[in-house]
Amino acid sequence: MEAITLNPVFEDLNKPETLLNHVQELKEQAVTEKENKGLFKVRTANQWIERAKTRPIPKMLFGELWFENELCILFADTNLGKSILAVQIGNSISKGEYIRGFKMEAEKQPILYFDFELSDKQFENRYSLDFEQHYNFDNDFIRVEINPEANIPENISFENYLNQSLEQSIIETGAKILIIDNLTYLKNETEKAKDALPLMKHLKALKSKYGLSILALAHTPKRDLSKPITRNDLQGSKMLINFVDSSFSIGESHTDKYLRYLKQIKARNTEIIYDTENVATCQIQKPYNFLEFEFLGYGTEREHLKQLSDNDREQLEQNIIELKNSNPSFSLSEIANRLGTNKMKVKRTLDKHKS
């Protein structure tokens, strides 16, 4: 009679350790099925804490402004140095060296810098002396730009193909740190809630799926430079700020055209350190072949804000009235954005003019 050969899986069940492991897996599966309630995972507070204990404590990537495993937004007006600072942060992480004035607790590791702003020649210019004596980046600094010769497959949008390519880059490099310069290239209308929502969902999904830390750069509309920076200065602020773990901004100083200040807007892993009474003051400089932010110290935001004279206020009100008269269909927001002020100022001015 031919001998019966058991399936190796069932043969292994005769081993006590294998049987125990199998029983444990079945228990864990049962617990998971019990916890999952549609979109939700339902656990006691103590169970959440026990699970959290198994994960490492997030380390600082750029002082208290950006931690590991955070989706962080850096926003500012154009030409204030967002890309300069972002490259400096990426360079710091790829070399395992902190930026003076800001702690860096994470280990040296690869970073993916998605550069949708500069050409390779413009990038070279920033990190060389007149295109000679180039700065030596670490090989862990991986720069990515759009390939103009790439063929987009049929029946897929540019945005979806861009997102697929982004995920493919993550998988193939194994990088856990992403810097995206800037959000406009992932979604064309980030200031609109309906477009901001899927964008942030996509980035959060990538963060969770691959255990990423993401720094995304974003523009601000024209703003009133006499007012402190707030979360309302970010395009699509309500949706974007709600979805991110942290956010900080670069402000322009009116005391010196080379001065900038960094202000913390949102934080989850720390208290707000860099608020309006304690901004980090920096200057943009290029001491040799690396364009960078140099930390100078701390100060108050009001030291850097534009002081409006009576003539400035009168001129602003006149501009509001003229813009509304020439464009009756413009909303309060449209007028405010064009003139770098806020909706309440526009409303008060137009109300006063009517009376």
C-alpha positions as CSV (number, residue, x, y, z in Angstrom):
1,M,0.0,0.0,0.0
2,E,1.3,3.5,-1.0
3,A,2.2,5.6,2.0
4,I,0.1,8.7,2.6
5,T,2.1,11.9,2.6
6,L,0.7,14.7,4.8
7,N,0.8,18.3,3.8
8,P,3.9,19.8,5.4
9,V,1.7,22.5,7.1
10,F,-0.2,19.7,8.9
11,E,3.0,17.9,9.8
12,D,4.3,21.0,11.4
13,L,1.3,21.3,13.6
14,N,2.6,18.2,15.4
15,K,5.4,20.4,16.7
16,P,4.3,22.2,20.0
17,E,6.0,25.5,19.1
18,T,4.3,25.6,15.7
19,L,0.9,24.7,17.2
20,L,1.3,27.5,19.8
21,N,2.2,30.0,17.1
22,H,-0.8,29.0,15.0
23,V,-3.1,29.3,17.9
24,Q,-1.6,32.8,18.7
25,E,-2.2,33.9,15.1
26,L,-5.8,32.8,15.2
27,K,-6.3,34.7,18.5
28,E,-4.7,37.9,17.0
29,Q,-6.9,37.5,13.9
30,A,-10.0,37.2,16.0
31,V,-9.0,40.3,18.0
32,T,-8.4,42.3,14.8
33,E,-11.7,41.3,13.3
34,K,-13.4,42.4,16.6
35,E,-11.6,45.8,16.6
36,N,-12.4,46.6,13.0
37,K,-15.7,48.5,12.7
38,G,-16.0,49.6,9.1
39,L,-13.7,52.7,8.8
40,F,-12.8,52.5,12.5
41,K,-10.5,50.6,14.7
42,V,-12.0,50.3,18.2
43,R,-9.7,49.7,21.2
44,T,-9.5,50.8,24.8
45,A,-7.2,53.6,25.6
46,N,-4.9,51.2,27.4
47,Q,-4.7,49.0,24.3
48,W,-3.8,51.9,22.1
49,I,-1.0,52.9,24.6
50,E,0.3,49.3,24.7
51,R,0.5,49.2,20.9
52,A,2.1,52.7,20.8
53,K,4.9,51.5,23.2
54,T,6.2,49.1,20.5
55,R,6.9,52.0,18.2
56,P,10.0,54.3,18.5
57,I,9.7,57.8,19.8
58,P,9.9,60.3,16.9
59,K,13.2,62.1,16.6
60,M,13.8,65.7,15.6
61,L,14.7,66.2,11.9
62,F,14.8,70.0,12.1
63,G,14.6,71.1,15.7
64,E,11.0,71.2,17.1
65,L,9.7,72.3,13.7
66,W,9.7,68.8,12.0
67,F,9.9,65.3,13.6
68,E,10.1,61.8,12.2
69,N,6.9,60.3,10.9
70,E,5.3,63.7,10.5
71,L,3.6,65.2,7.5
72,C,4.8,68.8,7.7
73,I,4.1,71.9,5.6
74,L,6.6,74.7,5.2
75,F,4.8,77.7,3.6
76,A,5.8,81.2,2.6
77,D,5.5,83.8,-0.1
78,T,7.5,83.4,-3.3
79,N,11.2,84.3,-3.2
80,L,11.6,84.1,0.5
81,G,13.9,81.0,0.4
82,K,11.6,78.0,0.9
83,S,13.7,75.9,-1.5
84,I,17.0,77.1,0.0
85,L,15.9,76.0,3.5
86,A,14.4,72.7,2.3
87,V,17.6,71.7,0.5
88,Q,19.6,72.7,3.6
89,I,17.4,70.5,5.8
90,G,17.7,67.6,3.3
91,N,21.5,68.0,3.2
92,S,21.6,68.0,7.0
93,I,19.7,64.7,7.2
94,S,21.6,63.0,4.4
95,K,24.9,63.9,6.1
96,G,23.8,63.3,9.7
97,E,24.8,66.8,10.6
98,Y,22.6,69.4,12.4
99,I,22.0,72.9,11.2
100,R,23.3,75.4,13.8
101,G,20.4,76.6,16.0
102,F,18.3,73.5,15.3
103,K,18.6,70.0,16.9
104,M,18.8,66.9,14.7
105,E,18.3,63.6,16.5
106,A,17.7,61.3,13.6
107,E,20.5,59.2,12.1
108,K,22.1,59.9,8.7
109,Q,19.9,58.4,6.0
110,P,18.7,58.8,2.4
111,I,16.3,61.6,1.5
112,L,14.3,62.0,-1.7
113,Y,14.1,65.7,-2.8
114,F,11.4,66.2,-5.4
115,D,12.4,69.4,-7.1
116,F,9.6,70.8,-9.3
117,E,11.0,74.3,-9.1
118,L,14.6,74.5,-10.4
119,S,16.3,73.2,-13.5
120,D,19.5,71.2,-13.0
121,K,21.5,74.2,-14.1
122,Q,19.7,76.6,-11.6
123,F,20.4,74.0,-8.9
124,E,24.0,73.8,-9.9
125,N,24.4,77.6,-9.7
126,R,23.1,77.7,-6.1
127,Y,25.6,75.1,-5.0
128,S,28.8,76.2,-6.7
129,L,30.9,79.3,-7.2
130,D,30.0,80.6,-10.7
131,F,29.5,77.0,-11.9
132,E,32.9,76.0,-10.5
133,Q,34.1,74.6,-7.2
134,H,30.8,72.7,-6.6
135,Y,29.5,71.7,-3.2
136,N,29.8,68.0,-2.5
137,F,26.5,66.5,-1.5
138,D,26.3,63.1,0.2
139,N,25.1,60.3,-2.1
140,D,22.2,59.9,0.3
141,F,20.8,63.2,-1.0
142,I,18.7,62.0,-4.0
143,R,17.3,64.8,-6.2
144,V,14.3,64.0,-8.4
145,E,12.8,66.1,-11.2
146,I,10.2,65.7,-13.9
147,N,11.4,63.9,-17.0
148,P,10.1,66.0,-19.9
149,E,10.5,63.1,-22.3
150,A,8.4,60.7,-20.3
151,N,5.4,59.2,-22.0
152,I,2.2,59.3,-19.9
153,P,0.2,56.1,-20.4
154,E,-3.2,56.4,-22.0
155,N,-6.3,56.6,-19.8
156,I,-4.4,58.0,-16.8
157,S,-4.2,61.7,-15.8
158,F,-0.9,63.5,-15.3
159,E,-1.6,63.9,-11.5
160,N,-2.3,60.1,-11.1
161,Y,0.8,59.2,-13.1
162,L,2.9,61.6,-11.0
163,N,1.6,60.0,-7.8
164,Q,2.4,56.5,-9.1
165,S,5.9,57.6,-10.1
166,L,6.4,59.2,-6.7
167,E,5.4,55.9,-4.9
168,Q,7.7,53.9,-7.3
169,S,10.6,56.2,-6.3
170,I,9.9,55.5,-2.6
171,I,9.8,51.8,-3.1
172,E,13.0,51.5,-5.3
173,T,15.2,53.8,-3.2
174,G,13.9,52.7,0.2
175,A,14.0,56.3,1.4
176,K,11.9,57.3,4.5
177,I,12.4,61.0,4.2
178,L,10.6,63.0,1.5
179,I,10.8,66.7,0.6
180,I,8.3,67.9,-2.0
181,D,9.1,71.2,-3.6
182,N,6.2,72.1,-4.1
183,L,2.6,71.0,-3.6
184,T,1.4,72.9,-6.6
185,Y,2.8,70.1,-8.9
186,L,0.8,67.4,-7.1
187,K,-2.5,69.3,-7.3
188,N,-3.1,72.3,-9.4
189,E,-5.6,74.0,-7.1
190,T,-4.4,73.4,-3.6
191,E,-6.2,76.5,-2.3
192,K,-9.6,74.9,-3.0
193,A,-10.9,72.5,-0.3
194,K,-12.2,70.0,-2.8
195,D,-8.7,69.6,-4.3
196,A,-6.8,69.9,-1.0
197,L,-8.6,67.0,0.6
198,P,-7.6,64.2,-1.8
199,L,-4.1,65.6,-1.9
200,M,-3.6,65.4,1.8
201,K,-5.3,62.0,1.9
202,H,-2.8,60.7,-0.6
203,L,0.2,62.0,1.3
204,K,-1.1,60.7,4.6
205,A,-1.7,57.3,3.0
206,L,1.9,57.2,1.7
207,K,3.2,58.3,5.1
208,S,1.3,55.5,6.8
209,K,2.0,52.8,4.2
210,Y,5.8,53.3,4.1
211,G,6.5,54.9,7.5
212,L,7.6,58.2,5.9
213,S,8.5,61.7,7.1
214,I,7.3,64.3,4.6
215,L,8.1,67.9,4.3
216,A,5.9,69.6,1.7
217,L,6.5,73.2,0.5
218,A,3.6,75.5,-0.3
219,H,3.0,79.0,-1.4
220,T,1.0,81.7,0.4
221,P,-1.2,84.2,-1.5
222,K,-0.2,87.8,-1.3
223,R,-0.5,88.8,2.4
224,D,-0.6,91.9,4.6
225,L,3.1,92.2,5.7
226,S,2.1,94.4,8.7
227,K,0.2,91.4,10.2
228,P,1.6,88.3,12.0
229,I,1.7,85.1,10.0
230,T,-1.2,82.7,10.8
231,R,-2.5,79.4,9.5
232,N,-5.0,81.5,7.4
233,D,-2.1,82.6,5.2
234,L,-1.6,79.1,3.7
235,Q,-3.5,78.4,0.5
236,G,-6.3,76.0,1.3
237,S,-5.4,76.6,4.9
238,K,-8.4,74.9,6.6
239,M,-8.0,71.6,4.8
240,L,-4.2,71.5,4.6
241,I,-3.5,72.5,8.2
242,N,-6.1,70.1,9.5
243,F,-4.5,67.1,7.8
244,V,-0.8,67.8,8.6
245,D,1.0,66.9,11.8
246,S,3.1,70.1,11.9
247,S,3.6,73.3,10.0
248,F,6.0,76.3,10.0
249,S,6.5,79.4,7.9
250,I,9.2,81.7,6.7
251,G,8.5,85.4,7.2
252,E,10.0,88.4,5.5
253,S,11.7,91.0,7.7
254,H,11.3,94.7,6.8
255,T,14.4,95.6,8.8
256,D,16.8,94.0,6.3
257,K,16.0,92.4,2.9
258,Y,18.3,89.5,3.7
259,L,16.7,88.7,7.0
260,R,14.0,86.0,7.5
261,Y,12.2,84.6,10.5
262,L,10.8,81.1,11.1
263,K,7.5,80.8,13.0
264,Q,5.8,77.6,14.2
265,I,2.2,77.3,13.1
266,K,1.2,73.8,14.2
267,A,2.8,71.0,16.3
268,R,1.8,67.7,17.7
269,N,5.0,66.2,19.1
270,T,6.0,69.3,21.0
271,E,4.6,72.5,22.4
272,I,4.8,75.6,20.2
273,I,8.4,76.8,20.7
274,Y,8.7,79.4,17.9
275,D,5.6,81.6,18.4
276,T,5.1,85.3,17.7
277,E,7.1,86.2,20.9
278,N,10.0,83.8,20.0
279,V,10.7,83.5,16.3
280,A,14.0,82.2,15.0
281,T,15.8,84.9,13.0
282,C,18.1,83.9,10.1
283,Q,19.8,85.5,7.2
284,I,20.3,84.1,3.7
285,Q,24.0,83.9,2.8
286,K,26.4,82.0,0.6
287,P,29.8,82.0,2.4
288,Y,31.3,79.7,-0.2
289,N,29.5,77.4,-2.5
290,F,26.3,76.5,-0.5
291,L,23.3,78.9,-0.3
292,E,21.9,78.6,3.1
293,F,20.0,80.1,6.1
294,E,22.3,81.2,8.9
295,F,20.7,81.2,12.4
296,L,21.3,84.5,14.1
297,G,19.1,84.2,17.3
298,Y,15.6,84.8,18.6
299,G,13.3,87.8,18.6
300,T,9.7,88.8,18.4
301,E,7.7,88.8,15.2
302,R,6.7,92.4,15.6
303,E,10.3,93.5,15.1
304,H,10.1,92.2,11.5
305,L,6.6,93.5,10.5
306,K,5.9,96.4,8.3
307,Q,4.7,99.5,10.2
308,L,1.8,101.1,8.3
309,S,1.6,104.9,8.2
310,D,-1.6,106.9,8.0
311,N,-0.8,107.4,4.3
312,D,-0.4,103.7,3.8
313,R,-3.8,103.0,5.3
314,E,-5.5,105.7,3.3
315,Q,-3.9,104.3,0.1
316,L,-5.0,100.8,0.9
317,E,-8.6,101.9,1.4
318,Q,-8.5,103.8,-1.8
319,N,-7.2,100.7,-3.7
320,I,-9.9,98.6,-2.2
321,I,-12.6,101.0,-3.3
322,E,-11.2,101.3,-6.8
323,L,-10.7,97.6,-7.3
324,K,-14.3,96.9,-6.2
325,N,-15.7,99.6,-8.5
326,S,-13.7,98.3,-11.5
327,N,-14.6,94.7,-10.7
328,P,-18.1,94.6,-9.1
329,S,-18.2,90.8,-9.2
330,F,-15.0,90.4,-7.1
331,S,-15.6,88.8,-3.7
332,L,-14.1,90.1,-0.4
333,S,-11.5,87.3,-0.6
334,E,-10.5,88.1,-4.2
335,I,-9.9,91.8,-3.3
336,A,-8.0,90.9,-0.1
337,N,-5.7,88.5,-2.0
338,R,-4.9,90.9,-4.8
339,L,-4.1,93.7,-2.3
340,G,-2.4,91.7,0.3
341,T,-4.8,92.4,3.1
342,N,-7.7,90.5,4.8
343,K,-11.4,90.1,4.2
344,M,-12.4,92.0,7.3
345,K,-10.4,95.1,6.3
346,V,-12.0,94.9,2.8
347,K,-15.5,94.6,4.3
348,R,-15.0,97.5,6.8
349,T,-13.6,99.7,4.1
350,L,-16.5,99.0,1.7
351,D,-19.1,99.4,4.4
352,K,-17.6,102.7,5.5
353,H,-17.6,103.9,1.8
354,K,-21.3,102.9,1.4
355,S,-22.3,104.9,4.5
